[in-house]
Amino acid sequence: MKQVSPLNFIHQKNKFGNFENKTQKDLLKISEISNVLIFQLVKFKNSNFDINKIKIDDLELPSSLKSSSNSNTRILWIGPNNWLIISLSYELLSKEQNKFNEQDFAITDLSHSRSIIELEGNLVNEVLKKGCPLNIDEFKEGDCANSVYNGISITIDFISDNPKKIRVFGLRSFGESLHHSITDASLEFGYQGN
């Protein structure tokens, strides 16, 4: 089955909004992240399994509102005993699945069900503030949170503070609306679609 990215016909590579007289480094950069493995790992409430014994792609499962990462994989805490794993390696799930027995864990492949929009630039927080009720300025590199953006449920992954870079995850079915919402909020500052 051929994978079609959620924003295949929506995301455009060009300059938009108030970009005139701005250098490339002053523009926001908006990209779609696609062709990644995404799966959710949930530890059942009645399980006594010690999650500190688990590593995925040599990464420990992060604690509340945190993430852990290496060059191929990011793990986001998305709720108590609940993690989202994003990897460039499609084989990761099949390689790691034997660590988790069915009595203690549920694993769900979400690869085709999410839209991922990456924003980079000094004004990323200002774009998020236009539609998200969180106090965005409190979040730093390695943090993550679930929230809403203009009424759309999202997960935000704070990837880097320098340069400021975040990823916004939304359900695929809301991908177009989320993309339009974020790009509309970015027009004031000017952005480059990558």
Biotite code that builds the C-alpha atoms (Angstrom):
import biotite.structure as struc

atoms = struc.array([
    struc.Atom([0.000, 0.000, 0.000], chain_id="A", res_id=1, res_name="MET", atom_name="CA", element="C"),
    struc.Atom([1.355, 3.405, -0.974], chain_id="A", res_id=2, res_name="LYS", atom_name="CA", element="C"),
    struc.Atom([1.492, 5.936, 1.819], chain_id="A", res_id=3, res_name="GLN", atom_name="CA", element="C"),
    struc.Atom([0.050, 9.358, 0.927], chain_id="A", res_id=4, res_name="VAL", atom_name="CA", element="C"),
    struc.Atom([1.001, 12.121, 3.325], chain_id="A", res_id=5, res_name="SER", atom_name="CA", element="C"),
    struc.Atom([-1.913, 13.848, 5.093], chain_id="A", res_id=6, res_name="PRO", atom_name="CA", element="C"),
    struc.Atom([-1.002, 17.247, 3.624], chain_id="A", res_id=7, res_name="LEU", atom_name="CA", element="C"),
    struc.Atom([0.003, 15.976, 0.190], chain_id="A", res_id=8, res_name="ASN", atom_name="CA", element="C"),
    struc.Atom([-2.153, 18.474, -1.735], chain_id="A", res_id=9, res_name="PHE", atom_name="CA", element="C"),
    struc.Atom([-2.231, 21.224, 0.900], chain_id="A", res_id=10, res_name="ILE", atom_name="CA", element="C"),
    struc.Atom([1.310, 22.069, 2.022], chain_id="A", res_id=11, res_name="HIS", atom_name="CA", element="C"),
    struc.Atom([3.087, 24.383, -0.423], chain_id="A", res_id=12, res_name="GLN", atom_name="CA", element="C"),
    struc.Atom([6.766, 25.222, -0.725], chain_id="A", res_id=13, res_name="LYS", atom_name="CA", element="C"),
    struc.Atom([6.992, 28.963, -1.182], chain_id="A", res_id=14, res_name="ASN", atom_name="CA", element="C"),
    struc.Atom([7.082, 32.215, 0.795], chain_id="A", res_id=15, res_name="LYS", atom_name="CA", element="C"),
    struc.Atom([3.820, 33.539, 2.199], chain_id="A", res_id=16, res_name="PHE", atom_name="CA", element="C"),
    struc.Atom([2.516, 36.462, 4.228], chain_id="A", res_id=17, res_name="GLY", atom_name="CA", element="C"),
    struc.Atom([4.683, 39.314, 5.454], chain_id="A", res_id=18, res_name="ASN", atom_name="CA", element="C"),
    struc.Atom([7.982, 37.959, 4.103], chain_id="A", res_id=19, res_name="PHE", atom_name="CA", element="C"),
    struc.Atom([9.202, 41.000, 2.156], chain_id="A", res_id=20, res_name="GLU", atom_name="CA", element="C"),
    struc.Atom([12.310, 42.756, 3.472], chain_id="A", res_id=21, res_name="ASN", atom_name="CA", element="C"),
    struc.Atom([13.037, 39.853, 5.823], chain_id="A", res_id=22, res_name="LYS", atom_name="CA", element="C"),
    struc.Atom([16.114, 37.695, 5.724], chain_id="A", res_id=23, res_name="THR", atom_name="CA", element="C"),
    struc.Atom([15.770, 33.913, 5.461], chain_id="A", res_id=24, res_name="GLN", atom_name="CA", element="C"),
    struc.Atom([16.705, 33.488, 9.133], chain_id="A", res_id=25, res_name="LYS", atom_name="CA", element="C"),
    struc.Atom([13.908, 35.872, 10.203], chain_id="A", res_id=26, res_name="ASP", atom_name="CA", element="C"),
    struc.Atom([11.186, 33.888, 8.422], chain_id="A", res_id=27, res_name="LEU", atom_name="CA", element="C"),
    struc.Atom([9.253, 31.107, 10.085], chain_id="A", res_id=28, res_name="LEU", atom_name="CA", element="C"),
    struc.Atom([9.745, 27.748, 8.426], chain_id="A", res_id=29, res_name="LYS", atom_name="CA", element="C"),
    struc.Atom([6.796, 25.364, 8.176], chain_id="A", res_id=30, res_name="ILE", atom_name="CA", element="C"),
    struc.Atom([7.263, 21.761, 7.037], chain_id="A", res_id=31, res_name="SER", atom_name="CA", element="C"),
    struc.Atom([5.246, 18.595, 6.916], chain_id="A", res_id=32, res_name="GLU", atom_name="CA", element="C"),
    struc.Atom([6.920, 15.595, 8.524], chain_id="A", res_id=33, res_name="ILE", atom_name="CA", element="C"),
    struc.Atom([5.866, 12.396, 6.790], chain_id="A", res_id=34, res_name="SER", atom_name="CA", element="C"),
    struc.Atom([7.069, 8.858, 6.113], chain_id="A", res_id=35, res_name="ASN", atom_name="CA", element="C"),
    struc.Atom([7.733, 8.083, 9.761], chain_id="A", res_id=36, res_name="VAL", atom_name="CA", element="C"),
    struc.Atom([6.681, 5.212, 11.992], chain_id="A", res_id=37, res_name="LEU", atom_name="CA", element="C"),
    struc.Atom([4.348, 6.293, 14.802], chain_id="A", res_id=38, res_name="ILE", atom_name="CA", element="C"),
    struc.Atom([3.108, 3.923, 17.466], chain_id="A", res_id=39, res_name="PHE", atom_name="CA", element="C"),
    struc.Atom([1.502, 4.280, 20.852], chain_id="A", res_id=40, res_name="GLN", atom_name="CA", element="C"),
    struc.Atom([2.591, 2.230, 23.855], chain_id="A", res_id=41, res_name="LEU", atom_name="CA", element="C"),
    struc.Atom([0.220, 1.935, 26.816], chain_id="A", res_id=42, res_name="VAL", atom_name="CA", element="C"),
    struc.Atom([0.902, 0.070, 30.047], chain_id="A", res_id=43, res_name="LYS", atom_name="CA", element="C"),
    struc.Atom([-2.297, -1.418, 31.489], chain_id="A", res_id=44, res_name="PHE", atom_name="CA", element="C"),
    struc.Atom([-3.476, -0.145, 34.887], chain_id="A", res_id=45, res_name="LYS", atom_name="CA", element="C"),
    struc.Atom([-3.441, -3.610, 36.447], chain_id="A", res_id=46, res_name="ASN", atom_name="CA", element="C"),
    struc.Atom([0.130, -4.295, 35.315], chain_id="A", res_id=47, res_name="SER", atom_name="CA", element="C"),
    struc.Atom([2.973, -4.444, 37.840], chain_id="A", res_id=48, res_name="ASN", atom_name="CA", element="C"),
    struc.Atom([5.651, -4.353, 35.129], chain_id="A", res_id=49, res_name="PHE", atom_name="CA", element="C"),
    struc.Atom([8.523, -1.964, 35.962], chain_id="A", res_id=50, res_name="ASP", atom_name="CA", element="C"),
    struc.Atom([8.737, 0.463, 33.028], chain_id="A", res_id=51, res_name="ILE", atom_name="CA", element="C"),
    struc.Atom([12.230, 1.501, 34.131], chain_id="A", res_id=52, res_name="ASN", atom_name="CA", element="C"),
    struc.Atom([13.442, -1.806, 32.692], chain_id="A", res_id=53, res_name="LYS", atom_name="CA", element="C"),
    struc.Atom([12.310, -0.827, 29.187], chain_id="A", res_id=54, res_name="ILE", atom_name="CA", element="C"),
    struc.Atom([14.331, 0.894, 26.515], chain_id="A", res_id=55, res_name="LYS", atom_name="CA", element="C"),
    struc.Atom([13.156, 1.541, 22.961], chain_id="A", res_id=56, res_name="ILE", atom_name="CA", element="C"),
    struc.Atom([15.914, 2.210, 20.439], chain_id="A", res_id=57, res_name="ASP", atom_name="CA", element="C"),
    struc.Atom([18.215, 2.604, 23.481], chain_id="A", res_id=58, res_name="ASP", atom_name="CA", element="C"),
    struc.Atom([15.956, 5.346, 24.903], chain_id="A", res_id=59, res_name="LEU", atom_name="CA", element="C"),
    struc.Atom([14.271, 5.275, 28.305], chain_id="A", res_id=60, res_name="GLU", atom_name="CA", element="C"),
    struc.Atom([10.567, 6.024, 28.504], chain_id="A", res_id=61, res_name="LEU", atom_name="CA", element="C"),
    struc.Atom([10.283, 9.698, 29.533], chain_id="A", res_id=62, res_name="PRO", atom_name="CA", element="C"),
    struc.Atom([8.453, 10.991, 32.570], chain_id="A", res_id=63, res_name="SER", atom_name="CA", element="C"),
    struc.Atom([5.499, 13.376, 32.703], chain_id="A", res_id=64, res_name="SER", atom_name="CA", element="C"),
    struc.Atom([5.479, 16.121, 30.015], chain_id="A", res_id=65, res_name="LEU", atom_name="CA", element="C"),
    struc.Atom([8.939, 15.111, 28.753], chain_id="A", res_id=66, res_name="LYS", atom_name="CA", element="C"),
    struc.Atom([10.461, 13.454, 25.702], chain_id="A", res_id=67, res_name="SER", atom_name="CA", element="C"),
    struc.Atom([13.591, 11.455, 24.979], chain_id="A", res_id=68, res_name="SER", atom_name="CA", element="C"),
    struc.Atom([15.314, 11.234, 21.620], chain_id="A", res_id=69, res_name="SER", atom_name="CA", element="C"),
    struc.Atom([18.234, 10.154, 19.487], chain_id="A", res_id=70, res_name="ASN", atom_name="CA", element="C"),
    struc.Atom([18.963, 10.707, 15.794], chain_id="A", res_id=71, res_name="SER", atom_name="CA", element="C"),
    struc.Atom([16.284, 8.185, 14.668], chain_id="A", res_id=72, res_name="ASN", atom_name="CA", element="C"),
    struc.Atom([13.609, 8.114, 17.349], chain_id="A", res_id=73, res_name="THR", atom_name="CA", element="C"),
    struc.Atom([11.625, 10.399, 19.660], chain_id="A", res_id=74, res_name="ARG", atom_name="CA", element="C"),
    struc.Atom([9.487, 9.170, 22.543], chain_id="A", res_id=75, res_name="ILE", atom_name="CA", element="C"),
    struc.Atom([6.826, 11.517, 23.933], chain_id="A", res_id=76, res_name="LEU", atom_name="CA", element="C"),
    struc.Atom([5.002, 11.104, 27.233], chain_id="A", res_id=77, res_name="TRP", atom_name="CA", element="C"),
    struc.Atom([1.324, 11.666, 26.352], chain_id="A", res_id=78, res_name="ILE", atom_name="CA", element="C"),
    struc.Atom([-0.353, 10.554, 29.561], chain_id="A", res_id=79, res_name="GLY", atom_name="CA", element="C"),
    struc.Atom([0.162, 8.321, 32.594], chain_id="A", res_id=80, res_name="PRO", atom_name="CA", element="C"),
    struc.Atom([1.746, 5.063, 31.371], chain_id="A", res_id=81, res_name="ASN", atom_name="CA", element="C"),
    struc.Atom([1.175, 6.223, 27.793], chain_id="A", res_id=82, res_name="ASN", atom_name="CA", element="C"),
    struc.Atom([3.856, 7.116, 25.216], chain_id="A", res_id=83, res_name="TRP", atom_name="CA", element="C"),
    struc.Atom([4.014, 8.059, 21.547], chain_id="A", res_id=84, res_name="LEU", atom_name="CA", element="C"),
    struc.Atom([7.037, 6.737, 19.647], chain_id="A", res_id=85, res_name="ILE", atom_name="CA", element="C"),
    struc.Atom([8.069, 8.419, 16.363], chain_id="A", res_id=86, res_name="ILE", atom_name="CA", element="C"),
    struc.Atom([10.881, 6.858, 14.352], chain_id="A", res_id=87, res_name="SER", atom_name="CA", element="C"),
    struc.Atom([12.578, 7.133, 10.977], chain_id="A", res_id=88, res_name="LEU", atom_name="CA", element="C"),
    struc.Atom([13.088, 3.370, 11.148], chain_id="A", res_id=89, res_name="SER", atom_name="CA", element="C"),
    struc.Atom([10.025, 1.430, 9.979], chain_id="A", res_id=90, res_name="TYR", atom_name="CA", element="C"),
    struc.Atom([11.533, -1.750, 11.451], chain_id="A", res_id=91, res_name="GLU", atom_name="CA", element="C"),
    struc.Atom([11.626, -0.373, 14.995], chain_id="A", res_id=92, res_name="LEU", atom_name="CA", element="C"),
    struc.Atom([8.184, -1.669, 15.957], chain_id="A", res_id=93, res_name="LEU", atom_name="CA", element="C"),
    struc.Atom([8.882, -5.212, 14.798], chain_id="A", res_id=94, res_name="SER", atom_name="CA", element="C"),
    struc.Atom([12.337, -5.144, 16.461], chain_id="A", res_id=95, res_name="LYS", atom_name="CA", element="C"),
    struc.Atom([11.047, -3.882, 19.816], chain_id="A", res_id=96, res_name="GLU", atom_name="CA", element="C"),
    struc.Atom([7.632, -5.539, 20.003], chain_id="A", res_id=97, res_name="GLN", atom_name="CA", element="C"),
    struc.Atom([8.909, -8.707, 21.707], chain_id="A", res_id=98, res_name="ASN", atom_name="CA", element="C"),
    struc.Atom([9.757, -6.637, 24.832], chain_id="A", res_id=99, res_name="LYS", atom_name="CA", element="C"),
    struc.Atom([6.069, -6.087, 25.520], chain_id="A", res_id=100, res_name="PHE", atom_name="CA", element="C"),
    struc.Atom([3.710, -8.885, 26.519], chain_id="A", res_id=101, res_name="ASN", atom_name="CA", element="C"),
    struc.Atom([-0.032, -8.630, 25.906], chain_id="A", res_id=102, res_name="GLU", atom_name="CA", element="C"),
    struc.Atom([-0.883, -8.891, 29.607], chain_id="A", res_id=103, res_name="GLN", atom_name="CA", element="C"),
    struc.Atom([1.009, -5.679, 30.453], chain_id="A", res_id=104, res_name="ASP", atom_name="CA", element="C"),
    struc.Atom([0.975, -3.510, 27.321], chain_id="A", res_id=105, res_name="PHE", atom_name="CA", element="C"),
    struc.Atom([-1.032, -2.441, 24.293], chain_id="A", res_id=106, res_name="ALA", atom_name="CA", element="C"),
    struc.Atom([0.820, -1.307, 21.170], chain_id="A", res_id=107, res_name="ILE", atom_name="CA", element="C"),
    struc.Atom([-1.013, 0.479, 18.363], chain_id="A", res_id=108, res_name="THR", atom_name="CA", element="C"),
    struc.Atom([0.468, 1.522, 15.015], chain_id="A", res_id=109, res_name="ASP", atom_name="CA", element="C"),
    struc.Atom([-0.692, 5.103, 14.335], chain_id="A", res_id=110, res_name="LEU", atom_name="CA", element="C"),
    struc.Atom([1.586, 5.822, 11.373], chain_id="A", res_id=111, res_name="SER", atom_name="CA", element="C"),
    struc.Atom([-1.201, 6.660, 8.925], chain_id="A", res_id=112, res_name="HIS", atom_name="CA", element="C"),
    struc.Atom([-3.439, 8.440, 11.399], chain_id="A", res_id=113, res_name="SER", atom_name="CA", element="C"),
    struc.Atom([-1.437, 11.574, 12.240], chain_id="A", res_id=114, res_name="ARG", atom_name="CA", element="C"),
    struc.Atom([-0.483, 14.843, 10.560], chain_id="A", res_id=115, res_name="SER", atom_name="CA", element="C"),
    struc.Atom([2.803, 16.339, 11.746], chain_id="A", res_id=116, res_name="ILE", atom_name="CA", element="C"),
    struc.Atom([3.601, 19.997, 11.148], chain_id="A", res_id=117, res_name="ILE", atom_name="CA", element="C"),
    struc.Atom([7.042, 21.314, 12.097], chain_id="A", res_id=118, res_name="GLU", atom_name="CA", element="C"),
    struc.Atom([7.549, 25.005, 12.847], chain_id="A", res_id=119, res_name="LEU", atom_name="CA", element="C"),
    struc.Atom([10.948, 26.617, 13.177], chain_id="A", res_id=120, res_name="GLU", atom_name="CA", element="C"),
    struc.Atom([11.948, 30.192, 13.943], chain_id="A", res_id=121, res_name="GLY", atom_name="CA", element="C"),
    struc.Atom([12.096, 32.827, 16.648], chain_id="A", res_id=122, res_name="ASN", atom_name="CA", element="C"),
    struc.Atom([8.350, 33.521, 16.473], chain_id="A", res_id=123, res_name="LEU", atom_name="CA", element="C"),
    struc.Atom([7.110, 29.931, 16.872], chain_id="A", res_id=124, res_name="VAL", atom_name="CA", element="C"),
    struc.Atom([5.716, 30.678, 20.340], chain_id="A", res_id=125, res_name="ASN", atom_name="CA", element="C"),
    struc.Atom([3.727, 33.627, 18.982], chain_id="A", res_id=126, res_name="GLU", atom_name="CA", element="C"),
    struc.Atom([2.075, 31.393, 16.373], chain_id="A", res_id=127, res_name="VAL", atom_name="CA", element="C"),
    struc.Atom([1.171, 28.816, 19.027], chain_id="A", res_id=128, res_name="LEU", atom_name="CA", element="C"),
    struc.Atom([-0.250, 31.495, 21.353], chain_id="A", res_id=129, res_name="LYS", atom_name="CA", element="C"),
    struc.Atom([-2.782, 32.490, 18.695], chain_id="A", res_id=130, res_name="LYS", atom_name="CA", element="C"),
    struc.Atom([-4.669, 29.204, 19.031], chain_id="A", res_id=131, res_name="GLY", atom_name="CA", element="C"),
    struc.Atom([-3.373, 27.278, 22.050], chain_id="A", res_id=132, res_name="CYS", atom_name="CA", element="C"),
    struc.Atom([-4.406, 28.008, 25.668], chain_id="A", res_id=133, res_name="PRO", atom_name="CA", element="C"),
    struc.Atom([-1.144, 26.698, 27.206], chain_id="A", res_id=134, res_name="LEU", atom_name="CA", element="C"),
    struc.Atom([1.444, 29.088, 28.614], chain_id="A", res_id=135, res_name="ASN", atom_name="CA", element="C"),
    struc.Atom([3.805, 28.267, 25.742], chain_id="A", res_id=136, res_name="ILE", atom_name="CA", element="C"),
    struc.Atom([6.685, 30.347, 27.125], chain_id="A", res_id=137, res_name="ASP", atom_name="CA", element="C"),
    struc.Atom([7.079, 27.892, 30.037], chain_id="A", res_id=138, res_name="GLU", atom_name="CA", element="C"),
    struc.Atom([7.984, 24.998, 27.721], chain_id="A", res_id=139, res_name="PHE", atom_name="CA", element="C"),
    struc.Atom([11.569, 24.230, 26.772], chain_id="A", res_id=140, res_name="LYS", atom_name="CA", element="C"),
    struc.Atom([13.500, 21.746, 24.647], chain_id="A", res_id=141, res_name="GLU", atom_name="CA", element="C"),
    struc.Atom([12.583, 18.183, 25.585], chain_id="A", res_id=142, res_name="GLY", atom_name="CA", element="C"),
    struc.Atom([9.074, 19.053, 26.831], chain_id="A", res_id=143, res_name="ASP", atom_name="CA", element="C"),
    struc.Atom([5.797, 17.900, 25.283], chain_id="A", res_id=144, res_name="CYS", atom_name="CA", element="C"),
    struc.Atom([2.122, 18.523, 25.987], chain_id="A", res_id=145, res_name="ALA", atom_name="CA", element="C"),
    struc.Atom([-1.378, 17.687, 24.832], chain_id="A", res_id=146, res_name="ASN", atom_name="CA", element="C"),
    struc.Atom([-3.659, 20.638, 24.142], chain_id="A", res_id=147, res_name="SER", atom_name="CA", element="C"),
    struc.Atom([-5.870, 22.188, 21.472], chain_id="A", res_id=148, res_name="VAL", atom_name="CA", element="C"),
    struc.Atom([-5.183, 24.615, 18.648], chain_id="A", res_id=149, res_name="TYR", atom_name="CA", element="C"),
    struc.Atom([-8.296, 26.537, 17.587], chain_id="A", res_id=150, res_name="ASN", atom_name="CA", element="C"),
    struc.Atom([-10.422, 23.656, 18.862], chain_id="A", res_id=151, res_name="GLY", atom_name="CA", element="C"),
    struc.Atom([-8.342, 20.863, 17.258], chain_id="A", res_id=152, res_name="ILE", atom_name="CA", element="C"),
    struc.Atom([-6.762, 18.320, 19.627], chain_id="A", res_id=153, res_name="SER", atom_name="CA", element="C"),
    struc.Atom([-2.968, 18.359, 19.290], chain_id="A", res_id=154, res_name="ILE", atom_name="CA", element="C"),
    struc.Atom([0.241, 17.110, 20.831], chain_id="A", res_id=155, res_name="THR", atom_name="CA", element="C"),
    struc.Atom([3.154, 19.564, 20.866], chain_id="A", res_id=156, res_name="ILE", atom_name="CA", element="C"),
    struc.Atom([6.761, 18.337, 20.883], chain_id="A", res_id=157, res_name="ASP", atom_name="CA", element="C"),
    struc.Atom([9.320, 21.006, 21.793], chain_id="A", res_id=158, res_name="PHE", atom_name="CA", element="C"),
    struc.Atom([12.325, 19.795, 19.809], chain_id="A", res_id=159, res_name="ILE", atom_name="CA", element="C"),
    struc.Atom([14.846, 22.603, 20.140], chain_id="A", res_id=160, res_name="SER", atom_name="CA", element="C"),
    struc.Atom([15.326, 25.992, 21.817], chain_id="A", res_id=161, res_name="ASP", atom_name="CA", element="C"),
    struc.Atom([18.100, 27.148, 19.487], chain_id="A", res_id=162, res_name="ASN", atom_name="CA", element="C"),
    struc.Atom([16.848, 27.313, 16.824], chain_id="A", res_id=163, res_name="PRO", atom_name="CA", element="C"),
    struc.Atom([13.304, 27.299, 18.203], chain_id="A", res_id=164, res_name="LYS", atom_name="CA", element="C"),
    struc.Atom([11.664, 24.210, 16.682], chain_id="A", res_id=165, res_name="LYS", atom_name="CA", element="C"),
    struc.Atom([8.440, 22.389, 17.558], chain_id="A", res_id=166, res_name="ILE", atom_name="CA", element="C"),
    struc.Atom([6.273, 19.696, 16.027], chain_id="A", res_id=167, res_name="ARG", atom_name="CA", element="C"),
    struc.Atom([2.492, 19.738, 16.204], chain_id="A", res_id=168, res_name="VAL", atom_name="CA", element="C"),
    struc.Atom([0.701, 16.389, 15.887], chain_id="A", res_id=169, res_name="PHE", atom_name="CA", element="C"),
    struc.Atom([-2.977, 16.233, 14.979], chain_id="A", res_id=170, res_name="GLY", atom_name="CA", element="C"),
    struc.Atom([-5.355, 13.581, 13.742], chain_id="A", res_id=171, res_name="LEU", atom_name="CA", element="C"),
    struc.Atom([-5.064, 13.027, 9.999], chain_id="A", res_id=172, res_name="ARG", atom_name="CA", element="C"),
    struc.Atom([-8.737, 13.881, 9.508], chain_id="A", res_id=173, res_name="SER", atom_name="CA", element="C"),
    struc.Atom([-8.090, 17.358, 10.959], chain_id="A", res_id=174, res_name="PHE", atom_name="CA", element="C"),
    struc.Atom([-4.751, 17.794, 9.156], chain_id="A", res_id=175, res_name="GLY", atom_name="CA", element="C"),
    struc.Atom([-5.981, 20.282, 6.569], chain_id="A", res_id=176, res_name="GLU", atom_name="CA", element="C"),
    struc.Atom([-7.796, 22.417, 9.143], chain_id="A", res_id=177, res_name="SER", atom_name="CA", element="C"),
    struc.Atom([-4.784, 22.354, 11.463], chain_id="A", res_id=178, res_name="LEU", atom_name="CA", element="C"),
    struc.Atom([-2.423, 23.293, 8.618], chain_id="A", res_id=179, res_name="HIS", atom_name="CA", element="C"),
    struc.Atom([-4.668, 26.186, 7.518], chain_id="A", res_id=180, res_name="HIS", atom_name="CA", element="C"),
    struc.Atom([-4.962, 27.385, 11.115], chain_id="A", res_id=181, res_name="SER", atom_name="CA", element="C"),
    struc.Atom([-1.208, 27.370, 11.689], chain_id="A", res_id=182, res_name="ILE", atom_name="CA", element="C"),
    struc.Atom([-0.293, 28.910, 8.339], chain_id="A", res_id=183, res_name="THR", atom_name="CA", element="C"),
    struc.Atom([-2.975, 31.594, 8.753], chain_id="A", res_id=184, res_name="ASP", atom_name="CA", element="C"),
    struc.Atom([-1.527, 32.476, 12.181], chain_id="A", res_id=185, res_name="ALA", atom_name="CA", element="C"),
    struc.Atom([1.938, 32.663, 10.562], chain_id="A", res_id=186, res_name="SER", atom_name="CA", element="C"),
    struc.Atom([1.043, 35.105, 7.761], chain_id="A", res_id=187, res_name="LEU", atom_name="CA", element="C"),
    struc.Atom([1.572, 38.119, 10.038], chain_id="A", res_id=188, res_name="GLU", atom_name="CA", element="C"),
    struc.Atom([5.208, 37.116, 10.546], chain_id="A", res_id=189, res_name="PHE", atom_name="CA", element="C"),
    struc.Atom([5.927, 35.717, 7.093], chain_id="A", res_id=190, res_name="GLY", atom_name="CA", element="C"),
    struc.Atom([6.851, 32.092, 6.539], chain_id="A", res_id=191, res_name="TYR", atom_name="CA", element="C"),
    struc.Atom([8.641, 29.771, 4.177], chain_id="A", res_id=192, res_name="GLN", atom_name="CA", element="C"),
    struc.Atom([6.942, 26.493, 3.332], chain_id="A", res_id=193, res_name="GLY", atom_name="CA", element="C"),
    struc.Atom([9.616, 23.775, 3.242], chain_id="A", res_id=194, res_name="ASN", atom_name="CA", element="C"),
])
